[in-house]
Amino acid sequence: MFITLKPHTPHYENVPFEVPEGWQSVPVSELFCLNPKSEITDATSVGFIPMACVNDGFSGNHQFEERIWKEVKKGYCHFQNGDIGIAKISPCFENLKSTIFQNLPNNYGAGTTELVILRPLNIHAKFYLYLFKSQWYISEGTKYFKGVVGQQRVHKGIFTDLQIPLPPLVEQYRIVAEIEKWFALIDQIEQGKTGLQTIVMQTKSKILDLAIHGKLVPQDPNDEPAFELLKRINPDFTPCDNGHYPIGWLETILGELFNHNTGKALNSSNKEGVMKDYLTTSNVYWNKFDFTVIKQMPFKEIELDKCTVTKGDLLVCEGGDIGRSAIWNYDYDICIQNHIHRLRPKIDLCVPFYYYTLAYLKENNLIGGKGIGLLGLSSNALHKIEMPLPPLTEQQRIVQKIEELFSVLDNIQNALEV
């Protein structure tokens, strides 16, 4: 059956509903047949659905009891596969007891008269099932409750005269697909925190993968190309193939972008110099510092330039969790011991972009150590780590986008830990 839309002046309150171009706003009665009747053989088996067999919530699931038609053809509502049933009584209506009937024996069923039955007319029933479960529709229904508290019923008008949106049919299907994609994610959330934590980590990993390959934000042809950055270090620099990176990017190595060195080795017999606080690898974590225990040792004047960390320096651990990194963003200086690499940009760089690059490389086992027993990341190995060099302004845009997305994911992570 096809829909023939006609002019109308609904006597039910005409709810203001902004609809996109190509959509229409129509009364429910033009899209559904209300409470249709069925006539089948008395001995035919059908599905019987009392209210308790309709699930609460968004699933739209139901169960049924098998009965013969003779037992249920009088005194009950009737329906068939594909019809929508909506509870009209409180609190079932607010608890989203609504369903699309399916898998009924011989295609037919009957059930409680507290279900209103709507038979779709050439529309996508699931789109409207989700609409009938929306907060907007529930609020429209509860405006007109009648009866005693606990046994109130919605006004018939929300099943006939209420104006509801009518998108093009193909768009109804697209919307349902998008809803169910997000519902699938929500289902994973409800199934357990461990699964969601895995999803959060996988999503962060994918974000970093897109970021360092130039796919997280669009390129801007007005950005100054990356080779101009390197020419500030070496005026004779000649760009070569940029590898698998976008136009305007370069493939380089960390040592071309940063000056780096390690701090001072602890030596109990060396007592010359001024006592200074210093960081060990136990103070440096991914993107943060632990100041629970801060040690001191003497530093000579000639050692301070090499061993002092200032705001904006990127610190990388040589041992332990090899490659673990954090940016020193404090307004005061501190010293470091020899198991920490200090990276200081040779040119204008967005240092957080390189923190995230190291995090990505570490996660993908592209940073490792050498040695026997305790492995370490040598200065020479660190110098040779391959790095992308995007235009400076794109580095900044990438970091902004990463931090926006990570903020959302961190909020989810924090909620799981409550």
N, C-alpha and C positions, 0 to 999 in steps of 0.2 A: 504494500500500500504506500502511495506517495503523498507527501504533504502538499496541500493547497492552502497557502496563506491568504487570509481575507482581512479587510478592514474590521476593526473592532474597537469598542469602548468598554473596557473591563469595569465591572461594578466593584471588584475587589481593589484595594488600594494599589495604584500603579506605582510600583517601587522604582525610583530612579536607578537606572542601571546603565552605566557607560559601557558601550560595546565598541570594539574596534571596527574599522572599515571592512565591509564585507560580511559582517555579522548582522543579525537582527535580534530584536527583543520581542518575544512572543509569549502568549499565555501558555501554561502547561497543557491546556486542553487541545491545542493545535498540534502537539507533538505526541500525545498519548491517548489511548482509549482508557477510560476510567472503569475499574471493576468489571471487566468482561466476564461473561458466563460461558460455561463449557457444557456440552451435551455429549456424553459418551456412554458406552454400554455398562450396565450396572455391575457386571462381573469383572470389569477391567481393573487391574491393579494400578494404583496411583500413589504419588507421594503425599503424605499428610505432614504438615509442618505447623506445630503449635509454636507460640512465641518463644518458648525456651530453646527451640531448635534453630533460631536465627541468632547468629553471633553478634555481639557488640562490636563497635569499633569500625575500622576502615577496611577490614578484610573482605566484607561482603559474602562471607561463607555461610552456609546453612547445612543442616542435616534433615533427614526426613524419616518418617515411619511409613512402612508400606501398608496400605489399606485398600479395600475394594471400593469402587466408586459408589455403590449403593449405600455405603455407610457414611459417606461424606458429601453427597450431592446436595443435601439440604442443611441449612444452618451454618454454612461455612463460606469463606471467600474461595474463589476458584482462580486458577492460573495455569500457565503452561511454560515450558522452557523458553527463556528469553524475556519473560515478564519481570518487572521490578516490583518488589514488595516493600512498603515503608510502614513502620509502626506509627500509629497515630495517637497512641496513648503515652502519658507520662508515667515513669521516666524512660520508657523504652525509646521514645522519639529522640530525646536528648542523648541517649547512649548509642545512637547511630545504628539501631537495629533496622537495617535495610539491606536488601540482597537482590541479586539477579538469580532467578530460579534456573537450575540446570541439573542435568542427569536425572530428571524425574522419570519414574517408570511409565512407559507408554506416552511420554511427553506431557502428562497432566498431573495436577496436584490440587490440593485443597488445604485450607488452614484457618487459623484464628481470624475472626472478623475484625480484630484489632489491627490487621494488616490491610492497608490500602494497596490495590493492585493497579499498576500502570503498564499498559501494553505499548511498546515503542512503535512509532510509525516512520520507518525508513530513516532512523537515526542510530547513532552508536550508543547502545544502552549503557555501556560502562562509563562513558563520559558523563551521562546524567546521573548515574549512581553516585559518582564522586561529587557531582554538584549537590545532590540531595544530602550528602554527608558534610557539606561545607558549613563553616560557622555562619555564613550569611544566610543560608537556607534554614538552618536550625533556629537562628534568631527571628526570622520571619514567621516561622511556625509557632514559636513560643509567645509571640506578641498576642496571639488570639486563642490562647488556651481557654477551655470552658470546662466546668465541672468542679468537683471537690478536690482539694489538695491530695496528690498521690494517685488520683484517677482522672486527671485532666486529659482532654483530647484537643488536638489541633483543629483549627477551622478548615472546613472542606475547601475553602478558596485557595489554599496553597497547593492543592492538587488539581486545580482547574484554572483559576483566573490569574494567579501570580505570574508576573512577567519574568521570564528566564531567558538567558542568552541562547541564540542559535548560531553557532559557527558553521562554516562550510563543513560538509561531511568529512573530507580528507583531513581538515584541521582538527576535527574531533578526535580522529584516530591518532594524529601526531601528539595532541595534548595528553591523551591517555598513555601513550608510550613514554612520554616525559615524566608524567606522574609516577608511573610504575617503576621507572628507573630510579627515582629518588626514594620511593617506598622500599625498593630492594635494599638500598643503602641503610635506610632506617631499620629495616628488619635485621640487618647485620648488627646494627648498634644494639638492638634489643636482645640479640642472641648472646651477647657477652662482651665485656670490656676488652678482653684480650684480642678478639677479632678486630675491634675498632682501633685499638692501639696499633695493630699491624697495618691497617688501612691508612692511618695517619702517617706512619713512617714511610709507607710505600708512596703516598702522595707527595710527601716532602722530597723523597728521592727523585720522583718524576719531575717535580718543579725544578730541582737543581740540574737535572739532565737537560731540560729544555733551556734553562738559563745559560749554561756554559756553551751551548751549541747554537745560540742566537735565535731560539724559537719561542722565547717567553714573551718578548715584547717586539713590536715591529721595528724594522730599521728605518732610520730617517736619513734620506740622501743629503740633508743639510748638515748632518753631523760632520765634524772634522774627522777625516779618516785616521785610523790607528797609526799608520806609518808616520804621520806628522808628529805623533807623540815620541816615537823612537828617534826621529831626526833631531829632537831636542837633546838627546843624549849623545847621538853620533850623527853629525851633519852629513857624513858620507854614507849614511845608511841607505841601502838600496832594497826596496821591498821585493820579495820573491813570492812564490805560491803561498796562498793563505790556507792551504790544506782544505779541510772540509767545512771551513767557517764561512759565514756570509760575506758579501762584498763590504769592504770597509774595515773588516777585522784582519788581524794577523795571527799567525801561529808563531809563538816565540818560546823562550824558556824563562824560568823564574829569575835566574841570575841576570838577565838583561833588564829586568824591571825593578829589582830591589837590591840594595846593598844589604848584605847579611853577615852576621857574625854570631858567635856564642859568647856566653858570659865567663865568669871567673871560676876556676876549679877550687873547691874547698881544700885548704891546706892548713891544718891546725898549727903547724910550726911557723907559718907566715903571719906575723902579728903587726906588720907595718901598715900604716894608713888609717883612714877614718872609718869608724864602724857605721855600716849602712845596712838598711833592710834589703833583703834580696829574695827573689822568687826562685823556687825549685819546681820541678815538674809536678810535685804534689799540690802546688797552688794553682796550676793551669788546667782548666777543663774546657770543653767545647763551648766557646763563646762566653765564658764566665771565669771568675777567679774565686778561689777559696782562701780567705784571709784568716782562717782559724788559727793557724800556726805560721808566724812569719819569723824567719831566722835572721841573724845578723852575722856579718864577718867584715874584716877590714879591707878597704879598697884604697890603693894608692892613687894619687892624682892622675898618673898616666893611664890608669886602668878605667877610670870613670867614663871616659868618652865611649869606649868599646862596650862597657857593661851596663850602661844606664838606658833605661826604657823611658821614652816620653810619649805623650798623648798621640795616638794614631799609629804607633808601631804595631806590627803583627808579630805575635810570638808563636813559635812552633816547637813542640816537644821533640827532642832527639830520640828519647827512649820511652819505655813503658808502652802506652798507647801511642805508637809512633805516628807523628803527624798531627796529633791533637793540637788545636790552634785556638787562639783568642786574640782580640784586639784590645790594646791598653787604651781605654777611653777616659782615664782619670786625669785631673788637672795637676797632679803631682807626679814626680819622677820616682822610679824605684830601680834597683839593680837586679841583675840576673846571674844565675850560676851557669856553669859551662854546658849543662844538658838542655839548655833552651836556646833556640835560634831567634835572633832579633832581626826582623825584616823591616827595612825602612825604604819607602819608595824613592827611586831616583828621579822620577818625574811625577806630574800630577796624575794620581790614580785614585779610583774609588776603592779604598782598601777593603771594605766589606765584600766587594765582588770577589776578591782573591781569597778571603776567608771562606766564602761559600764554595769557591772552586776547589780549595784544599779539602773541604768537607766532602765534596762529591768524589774527588779522587780517592780519598781514604775509604769511603764507603764501597767503592768499586775496586778496592785492592790495587790501586794504581800508585800508591805510596807504600814503600816497604823499607825495611832496614837490612843491614848486612852485619855479619860478625858471627862469632861462636859463643853460644850461651845466650848472653844478653845482647839482643840486636839493637842497632842504633842507626839513626838517619844522619849520615855525614854531611858536612857542608858542601862537599863536592856533589853528592847525590841530590841534595836539595837544589843546588844551583842549576842542575840539568833537567829538573822536572818541567815537562812541556806545559805551556800555559796559553790560553787564548788571550788576545788583546783586542777588545772591542773599542770603538770610539769612547772617549771619556763620558760624554753625555749619555751614551747608551748604557755604560756601566752603571751610572746613577739611576737610570730608569729601571734597569734590571733589578738592582738592589731594592728599590722602592716596591716593585711588584712582588719580589720574594717575601719581603717583610710584611706586606699586606696579606698575602696568602698564608704565611706562617703564623701570623697573628690569629687568624681564624682557626687554624689547626691546633695551635697552642691552647686556645680557649676550650676546644673539645677535649684535648688531653687533660687540662686542669679539671674539667668537669668529671672526668673519669676517676680522678684521684681523690675526689671529695668523699 
